[in-house]
Amino acid sequence: MNKSLIIVVIMVSIIIAGCSQKTPDTQHYEDIYVNLNEEFILHLNQTAIIKDVDFEVKILEFYNSPCPRGAKCIWSGLGVELEYTHNGEVKKGMDIGLAFGYKIIIIETDYETFAKMIIEEE
């Protein structure tokens, strides 16, 4: 590898690391029980348990490092990391997801404190 390529790789790594700020867990929320096709609000480390089906969704992290206006960014750093559980099996995904035959739709979020979502059968 030549020195120029190494420098570019290091600079990109630093930029990506700087853009990935995680929201600290400052408050505890109780798990909630909701129905399929029902809008609900979820917070960091809070779990929504879907009634009558063995499916749960939990917010693991909020990522909020938007690209400044007029700048060219490699990654904007906006996202909601979710964990899905069904019959004891666990999957993870970002923002909108399909997991275990269910579709998770984020309707609104501030990428810091909450995500308003709905879960539908696929």
C-alpha positions as CSV (number, residue, x, y, z in Angstrom):
1,M,0.0,0.0,0.0
2,N,1.3,3.4,-0.8
3,K,1.3,6.3,1.8
4,S,-1.4,8.3,0.1
5,L,-3.9,5.4,0.3
6,I,-3.1,4.7,3.9
7,I,-3.6,8.4,4.8
8,V,-7.0,8.4,3.0
9,V,-8.1,5.2,4.8
10,I,-7.1,6.8,8.2
11,M,-8.9,10.1,7.4
12,V,-12.1,8.3,6.4
13,S,-12.0,6.2,9.6
14,I,-11.7,9.3,11.7
15,I,-14.6,11.0,9.9
16,I,-16.8,8.0,10.3
17,A,-15.9,7.7,14.0
18,G,-16.6,11.3,14.6
19,C,-20.1,11.1,12.9
20,S,-21.3,8.2,15.0
21,Q,-22.4,9.8,18.3
22,K,-24.7,7.7,20.4
23,T,-27.4,9.0,22.7
24,P,-26.7,8.2,26.3
25,D,-29.3,6.3,28.3
26,T,-30.6,8.9,30.7
27,Q,-34.1,7.6,31.6
28,H,-35.8,4.3,32.1
29,Y,-39.1,3.5,30.5
30,E,-41.4,0.5,31.2
31,D,-42.1,-2.0,28.5
32,I,-45.4,-1.4,26.7
33,Y,-48.0,-3.8,25.2
34,V,-49.5,-2.9,21.8
35,N,-51.5,-4.4,19.0
36,L,-50.5,-5.0,15.5
37,N,-51.3,-2.0,13.2
38,E,-51.4,0.3,16.3
39,E,-49.2,3.4,16.4
40,F,-47.1,3.7,19.5
41,I,-44.1,5.7,20.8
42,L,-40.9,3.9,22.0
43,H,-37.9,5.2,23.8
44,L,-34.3,4.1,24.2
45,N,-34.0,0.6,25.9
46,Q,-37.8,0.3,25.9
47,T,-39.5,-2.8,24.5
48,A,-42.9,-3.0,22.8
49,I,-44.5,-6.4,23.2
50,I,-47.0,-7.1,20.5
51,K,-50.2,-8.7,22.0
52,D,-51.3,-12.1,20.7
53,V,-48.1,-12.8,18.9
54,D,-44.7,-13.7,20.2
55,F,-43.0,-10.6,18.8
56,E,-41.1,-7.7,20.5
57,V,-39.2,-4.7,19.3
58,K,-36.7,-2.7,21.3
59,I,-34.7,0.5,20.6
60,L,-31.1,-0.1,21.3
61,E,-29.5,3.2,20.1
62,F,-30.3,6.5,18.5
63,Y,-27.7,7.9,16.1
64,N,-27.9,11.7,15.6
65,S,-25.0,13.2,13.7
66,P,-26.5,14.9,10.7
67,C,-24.4,16.1,7.8
68,P,-24.2,20.0,8.1
69,R,-26.0,22.0,5.4
70,G,-23.7,22.5,2.4
71,A,-21.2,19.8,3.4
72,K,-20.5,16.5,1.6
73,C,-20.6,13.7,4.1
74,I,-19.8,10.0,3.7
75,W,-22.4,9.1,6.3
76,S,-25.1,11.3,7.8
77,G,-25.3,9.3,11.1
78,L,-29.1,9.4,11.5
79,G,-30.7,6.2,12.5
80,V,-32.5,4.1,15.0
81,E,-31.1,0.7,15.9
82,L,-33.8,-1.9,16.7
83,E,-33.7,-5.4,18.1
84,Y,-36.5,-7.8,17.2
85,T,-37.3,-10.9,19.2
86,H,-39.6,-13.7,18.0
87,N,-39.9,-17.2,19.7
88,G,-36.6,-16.6,21.5
89,E,-34.7,-15.7,18.2
90,V,-33.2,-12.2,18.1
91,K,-32.3,-10.0,15.0
92,K,-31.1,-6.4,14.8
93,G,-31.7,-3.8,12.2
94,M,-31.7,0.0,11.4
95,D,-34.8,2.1,11.1
96,I,-37.4,0.4,8.9
97,G,-37.1,-3.3,9.1
98,L,-38.6,-6.6,8.1
99,A,-38.2,-9.3,10.7
100,F,-39.9,-12.7,11.3
101,G,-42.8,-11.8,9.0
102,Y,-43.5,-8.4,10.5
103,K,-42.8,-4.9,9.0
104,I,-41.6,-2.2,11.4
105,I,-42.3,1.3,10.1
106,I,-40.9,4.4,11.9
107,I,-43.4,7.2,11.4
108,E,-41.6,9.9,13.2
109,T,-38.4,10.3,15.4
110,D,-36.2,13.0,16.7
111,Y,-33.2,10.6,16.6
112,E,-32.6,11.4,20.3
113,T,-35.5,10.5,22.6
114,F,-38.3,8.7,20.8
115,A,-39.6,6.9,17.7
116,K,-43.2,6.7,16.8
117,M,-43.8,3.5,14.9
118,I,-46.3,0.9,13.8
119,I,-45.9,-2.9,13.3
120,E,-47.8,-4.7,10.6
121,E,-47.8,-8.3,9.3
122,E,-45.7,-8.6,6.1
